[in-house]
Amino acid sequence: MLIKTLAIALSAVLLAGTAVAAPAPQMGITSFAQLSTPLPYPYDESADADAAVAKAKVQARAEHKLLLIDLGGNWCGDCRVLAGTMEQPELKAFVEAHYVLVSVDVGRMTKNLQIPGHYGVDPKKGGVPNLLIVDPRSGKLLDAEHTAALEDARHMTPQALADWLAQWTS
């Protein structure tokens, strides 16, 4: 009876058009101190950001995934912690299953600001990392009020980062 009730409730949610987030992966590490060092430098400082984002958006649309635009700089400790955490096997597999990730170097808030500007986001107001989660079909920014939520990533846990990324998926 319980299984039938749950199935009916899930069907109602799906029919109502409300997305249900995919469950976050369980992280194999509990502390950022367990990350491999040196932490990655995830931002290509010489990349053509507009071309990279356009290519990632096309790929995300074709693969029916969300577009994840990671705005940051290699100087930023929180950006590097986020990148190192996303390289953990369980989170990397989750991100690859649900997102097309593109990292955009914004320097010290001096370049490629047209990317967040296109979505009405000013990273100078929130800092980095600044994550834009975009529906590539509509171009709608899904996390408009939360783009800078991970700017203090070092003070979270690896599981909290995984949970944050999972909440936008379905």
C-alpha positions in Angstrom: 0.0 0.0 0.0 2.8 2.4 0.9 4.6 1.8 -2.5 1.3 2.4 -4.4 0.8 5.6 -2.4 4.3 6.8 -3.2 3.9 5.9 -6.9 0.7 7.9 -7.1 2.3 10.9 -5.3 5.3 10.8 -7.6 3.0 10.6 -10.7 1.1 13.6 -9.5 4.2 15.6 -9.0 5.5 14.7 -12.4 2.1 15.4 -14.1 2.0 18.8 -12.4 5.3 19.6 -14.1 7.2 20.1 -10.9 10.8 18.8 -11.3 12.1 16.4 -8.6 15.8 16.9 -8.0 18.1 14.0 -8.6 19.6 12.6 -5.4 23.0 14.0 -4.7 25.9 11.5 -4.8 27.3 10.4 -1.4 30.8 11.9 -1.2 33.7 9.6 -0.4 35.4 12.5 1.5 34.2 14.4 4.5 36.7 17.2 4.5 38.5 19.4 1.9 41.7 18.4 3.6 41.3 15.0 1.9 41.4 16.6 -1.6 44.5 15.9 -3.7 47.0 18.7 -3.8 47.8 20.9 -5.5 44.3 21.9 -6.1 43.4 22.4 -9.8 43.7 25.6 -11.7 40.3 25.2 -13.5 40.2 28.4 -15.6 41.9 28.8 -19.0 42.9 32.4 -18.8 43.4 32.6 -22.6 40.2 30.9 -23.7 37.5 32.5 -25.8 34.8 32.5 -23.2 32.0 33.4 -25.5 32.8 30.6 -27.9 33.3 28.1 -25.0 29.9 29.0 -23.5 28.1 28.9 -26.9 29.6 25.4 -27.6 28.7 24.1 -24.1 25.1 25.4 -24.5 24.7 23.6 -27.8 26.1 20.4 -26.3 23.9 20.7 -23.2 20.8 21.2 -25.4 21.7 18.2 -27.6 22.4 16.0 -24.5 19.3 17.2 -22.6 21.4 18.4 -19.7 21.7 21.7 -17.8 24.5 24.2 -18.6 26.7 24.9 -15.7 28.8 28.0 -16.1 31.5 28.3 -13.4 32.8 31.9 -13.2 36.0 32.3 -11.2 39.7 32.8 -11.2 42.7 30.6 -10.6 43.7 33.0 -7.7 40.5 32.1 -5.8 40.9 29.5 -3.1 37.2 28.7 -3.0 37.1 28.3 -6.8 39.9 25.8 -6.6 38.3 23.9 -3.7 35.1 23.7 -5.8 37.0 22.4 -8.8 38.9 19.9 -6.7 35.7 18.6 -5.2 34.0 18.3 -8.6 37.0 16.1 -9.6 36.1 13.6 -6.9 34.8 10.5 -8.8 31.3 10.4 -7.4 30.7 14.1 -8.0 32.4 14.1 -11.3 30.1 11.3 -12.6 27.1 13.2 -11.2 28.0 16.4 -12.9 28.7 14.7 -16.2 25.3 13.0 -16.0 23.4 16.2 -15.4 25.4 19.1 -16.6 27.7 20.4 -19.3 30.3 22.3 -17.4 32.2 25.3 -18.8 34.6 27.2 -16.6 35.0 30.9 -17.4 37.9 33.0 -16.1 36.7 36.4 -14.9 40.2 37.4 -13.7 39.8 39.7 -10.7 36.3 40.7 -12.0 37.9 42.4 -15.0 37.1 40.1 -17.9 34.4 38.0 -19.5 31.8 39.8 -17.5 29.5 39.8 -20.5 28.8 36.2 -19.8 27.1 36.7 -16.4 25.8 40.1 -17.7 23.8 38.2 -20.3 21.9 36.6 -17.5 21.5 39.7 -15.4 24.2 38.7 -12.9 26.9 41.0 -11.6 29.6 38.7 -10.0 31.2 41.8 -8.5 28.3 41.9 -6.1 28.7 38.3 -5.0 32.2 37.2 -5.6 33.5 33.9 -7.0 33.0 31.1 -7.6 29.7 32.2 -9.2 27.8 29.4 -10.7 25.2 30.0 -13.4 22.8 27.1 -13.9 21.0 27.6 -17.2 18.3 25.7 -19.0 19.9 25.5 -22.5 16.5 25.2 -24.2 14.9 28.3 -22.8 18.1 30.2 -21.9 16.6 30.8 -18.4 18.9 31.1 -15.4 17.6 28.6 -12.9 19.6 29.8 -9.8 19.2 33.5 -10.3 19.0 34.3 -6.5 21.8 31.8 -5.7 24.6 32.2 -8.2 27.1 33.3 -5.5 26.0 30.7 -2.9 29.4 28.9 -3.2 31.6 31.9 -2.9 32.5 30.7 0.6 32.9 27.0 -0.5 35.9 26.4 1.8 33.6 26.7 4.8 31.1 24.1 3.5 31.6 20.4 3.3 32.1 18.2 0.2 28.7 16.8 0.8 27.1 20.2 1.0 28.6 21.1 -2.3 27.2 17.9 -3.9 23.8 18.6 -2.3 23.8 22.2 -3.7 24.6 21.0 -7.2 22.0 18.2 -7.0 19.1 20.6 -6.1 18.9 22.0 -9.6 18.7 18.7 -11.4 15.8 16.5 -12.3 
